[in-house]
Amino acid sequence: MLDREQIGVKSQRLALPPATLADLAAGLFLMMLAVTAAALLDVLYEPYRDARVHGSQTHYQLDDAVLYWAEFGRAADLNVKTAATSVSVELDGIHPAQPWMEREVFWSGRTVDEGTIDIRFPPALSVQAVRLFVVDGDSFMRVSLLQSGDQVRFANSHHDGVWHDFPVTVGERKAGRKSILLKKLVGDDARISALVLTGPGGDT
C-alpha cells in the first residue's frame, strides 16, 4: 500500500509542466495562422485560375480529323480503344482511379506522383498532334504538369476537364513514337481521361 509521500511523488510525475499550456496555445495560434495564410493565398491566386466552367463536360468532343481515341479508367480499364488503327499506348505509373459518379465524364487514370504515356504509331499514319483530356472532378486545387520534349503544359482549375494539345514533330512522326510525362504538382494526384491522335486538319 502506498503512503502519502509516494502518492505525492507519483502525482508530481503525472502533472504537466506549466509550459505545456503555453505550448498548446502557441501551437493553436500557429495552426490558425497557417489556415489563414492558406486562405489568403487561395484568394490571391484566384485571378490566375482558369475560368471555372459549370455544367456538363460539353467540350469532351472530337473533330473529323481523329485518327485514334483511347479512354483511361473507363470500365476499370486503363486503355479502352475506340479506333481500329495500329496504334499502341503504354502507361507507366498511371493507374485506374476511383470514379466521380456525379460527373458526365467520371472515369480517369491517375498518378500520385508522375507517370509516362508512350504512344507508338505507323509513320504513314501522318499524326499531327496528340491531345490529352486532363480532369479534376472533385476540387479546384489540382495543378498538373504535362511535358513532351520541350513542349510543356500546365493544367489547373480544370473542374470540367480541359484538352491539352501536343504537336507531333517531324522527327517523332518519322520514328512513329511520342512520349508525354504527366506529373502532379499540387493536389492528391494528376488525372487524365482520354487521349486522341489527330491527323491533318485537326483542331490543335
C-alpha positions as CSV (number, residue, x, y, z in Angstrom):
1,M,0.0,0.0,0.0
2,L,1.3,3.4,-1.0
3,D,1.9,6.1,1.7
4,R,1.1,9.8,1.2
5,E,4.7,10.6,0.3
6,Q,4.8,8.0,-2.5
7,I,1.4,9.2,-3.8
8,G,2.7,12.8,-3.9
9,V,5.8,11.8,-5.9
10,K,3.6,9.9,-8.4
11,S,1.2,12.8,-8.7
12,Q,4.2,15.1,-9.5
13,R,5.4,12.8,-12.2
14,L,2.0,12.8,-13.9
15,A,1.4,16.5,-13.7
16,L,2.0,18.5,-16.9
17,P,4.7,21.2,-16.6
18,P,3.4,24.8,-16.6
19,A,5.0,25.5,-20.0
20,T,2.7,22.9,-21.7
21,L,-0.3,25.2,-21.7
22,A,1.7,27.9,-23.3
23,D,3.0,25.4,-25.9
24,L,-0.6,24.3,-26.7
25,A,-1.7,28.0,-27.1
26,A,1.3,28.7,-29.4
27,G,0.5,25.6,-31.4
28,L,-3.1,26.6,-31.8
29,F,-2.1,30.1,-32.8
30,L,0.3,28.7,-35.5
31,M,-2.3,26.3,-36.8
32,M,-4.8,29.2,-37.1
33,L,-2.1,31.3,-38.8
34,A,-1.4,28.5,-41.3
35,V,-5.1,28.2,-42.2
36,T,-5.5,32.0,-42.6
37,A,-2.4,32.1,-44.8
38,A,-3.7,29.2,-46.9
39,A,-7.0,31.0,-47.4
40,L,-5.2,34.3,-48.3
41,L,-3.0,32.5,-50.8
42,D,-6.1,30.9,-52.4
43,V,-7.7,34.4,-52.7
44,L,-4.5,35.9,-54.2
45,Y,-4.2,33.0,-56.7
46,E,-7.8,33.4,-57.9
47,P,-7.1,35.9,-60.7
48,Y,-4.6,33.4,-62.2
49,R,-7.0,30.4,-62.3
50,D,-8.6,29.2,-65.5
51,A,-12.3,30.1,-65.8
52,R,-14.4,27.7,-63.7
53,V,-16.9,26.1,-66.0
54,H,-20.1,24.5,-64.5
55,G,-22.4,22.0,-66.0
56,S,-21.6,19.1,-68.3
57,Q,-18.3,18.5,-70.0
58,T,-19.6,19.6,-73.4
59,H,-16.1,20.1,-74.7
60,Y,-15.4,16.4,-74.4
61,Q,-15.9,16.1,-78.1
62,L,-13.8,15.4,-81.2
63,D,-13.4,16.8,-84.7
64,D,-13.4,15.0,-88.0
65,A,-9.6,14.5,-88.1
66,V,-9.5,11.9,-85.3
67,L,-7.2,9.0,-86.2
68,Y,-7.2,7.2,-82.8
69,W,-9.1,7.6,-79.5
70,A,-8.4,5.9,-76.1
71,E,-10.1,6.4,-72.8
72,F,-8.4,5.8,-69.4
73,G,-10.1,4.3,-66.4
74,R,-13.4,3.6,-68.0
75,A,-14.9,0.3,-67.0
76,A,-11.8,-0.2,-64.8
77,D,-9.6,-0.4,-67.8
78,L,-6.6,1.9,-68.4
79,N,-6.9,1.8,-72.2
80,V,-10.3,1.5,-73.9
81,K,-9.5,1.7,-77.6
82,T,-12.2,3.1,-79.9
83,A,-10.3,3.3,-83.1
84,A,-9.1,0.3,-85.1
85,T,-5.7,1.5,-86.1
86,S,-2.3,0.1,-85.5
87,V,-1.6,2.4,-82.6
88,S,-0.4,1.4,-79.1
89,V,-0.5,3.3,-75.9
90,E,1.5,2.2,-72.9
91,L,1.1,3.8,-69.5
92,D,3.8,3.6,-66.8
93,G,3.0,4.9,-63.3
94,I,-0.7,5.7,-64.2
95,H,-3.5,3.5,-62.7
96,P,-7.3,3.4,-62.8
97,A,-8.8,6.0,-60.5
98,Q,-11.9,6.0,-58.3
99,P,-14.8,7.4,-60.5
100,W,-16.5,10.7,-59.9
101,M,-20.0,9.4,-60.4
102,E,-21.7,12.8,-60.4
103,R,-19.6,13.9,-63.5
104,E,-20.6,13.3,-67.1
105,V,-17.0,12.1,-67.7
106,F,-16.4,10.2,-64.4
107,W,-13.5,7.9,-65.4
108,S,-9.8,8.7,-65.4
109,G,-6.3,7.3,-64.9
110,R,-4.3,8.8,-62.1
111,T,-0.7,9.1,-60.9
112,V,0.1,10.1,-57.3
113,D,3.5,11.4,-58.4
114,E,4.3,11.1,-62.1
115,G,3.8,8.7,-64.9
116,T,4.5,8.5,-68.6
117,I,2.3,7.9,-71.7
118,D,4.2,6.2,-74.5
119,I,2.4,6.3,-77.9
120,R,3.5,4.3,-80.9
121,F,2.0,4.7,-84.4
122,P,2.9,3.9,-88.0
123,P,4.8,6.8,-89.6
124,A,2.4,6.5,-92.6
125,L,-0.5,7.5,-90.3
126,S,0.6,11.1,-90.5
127,V,-0.2,12.0,-86.9
128,Q,-0.2,15.8,-86.4
129,A,-0.9,16.1,-82.7
130,V,-1.7,14.2,-79.5
131,R,-4.5,15.6,-77.4
132,L,-4.9,14.7,-73.7
133,F,-8.1,15.4,-71.7
134,V,-7.0,16.3,-68.2
135,V,-9.7,16.2,-65.5
136,D,-10.3,17.3,-61.9
137,G,-13.8,16.2,-60.8
138,D,-13.6,17.0,-57.1
139,S,-11.6,20.2,-56.4
140,F,-10.1,23.3,-57.9
141,M,-6.8,22.7,-56.3
142,R,-5.1,20.2,-58.7
143,V,-2.2,21.5,-60.7
144,S,-0.5,19.1,-63.1
145,L,2.4,19.3,-65.4
146,L,2.5,17.7,-68.9
147,Q,5.7,17.6,-70.9
148,S,6.8,16.1,-74.1
149,G,10.4,17.2,-75.0
150,D,10.4,21.0,-74.9
151,Q,6.6,21.2,-75.0
152,V,5.3,22.0,-71.6
153,R,1.7,22.5,-70.4
154,F,0.2,23.2,-67.0
155,A,-3.3,22.2,-66.1
156,N,-5.1,23.9,-63.2
157,S,-8.7,24.6,-62.1
158,H,-9.9,22.1,-64.8
159,H,-13.0,21.1,-62.9
160,D,-14.8,20.3,-66.2
161,G,-11.7,18.9,-67.8
162,V,-9.6,20.6,-70.5
163,W,-7.8,19.4,-73.6
164,H,-4.1,19.9,-73.9
165,D,-2.5,19.6,-77.3
166,F,1.0,18.4,-78.2
167,P,2.1,18.8,-81.8
168,V,4.0,15.8,-83.2
169,T,7.4,16.9,-84.6
170,V,8.8,15.7,-87.9
171,G,11.3,13.5,-86.0
172,E,8.6,12.0,-83.8
173,R,6.5,11.3,-86.9
174,K,9.4,9.5,-88.7
175,A,10.1,7.5,-85.6
176,G,6.4,6.7,-85.0
177,R,6.6,7.5,-81.3
178,K,5.8,10.2,-78.9
179,S,6.1,10.2,-75.1
180,I,4.4,12.5,-72.6
181,L,5.1,13.0,-68.9
182,L,2.2,13.6,-66.5
183,K,3.3,14.9,-63.1
184,K,1.4,16.0,-60.1
185,L,2.4,19.4,-58.7
186,V,-0.5,20.3,-56.4
187,G,-3.3,18.1,-55.1
188,D,-3.9,14.4,-54.4
189,D,-2.9,13.2,-57.9
190,A,-2.9,14.1,-61.6
191,R,-5.6,12.6,-63.8
192,I,-6.3,12.1,-67.5
193,S,-9.4,10.5,-69.0
194,A,-8.7,10.4,-72.8
195,L,-6.1,10.6,-75.5
196,V,-6.7,11.5,-79.1
197,L,-4.4,11.4,-82.1
198,T,-5.4,13.9,-84.8
199,G,-4.4,14.0,-88.5
200,P,-4.1,16.8,-91.0
201,G,-6.8,19.4,-90.5
202,G,-7.2,18.5,-86.8
203,D,-8.1,21.1,-84.2
204,T,-4.8,21.9,-82.4
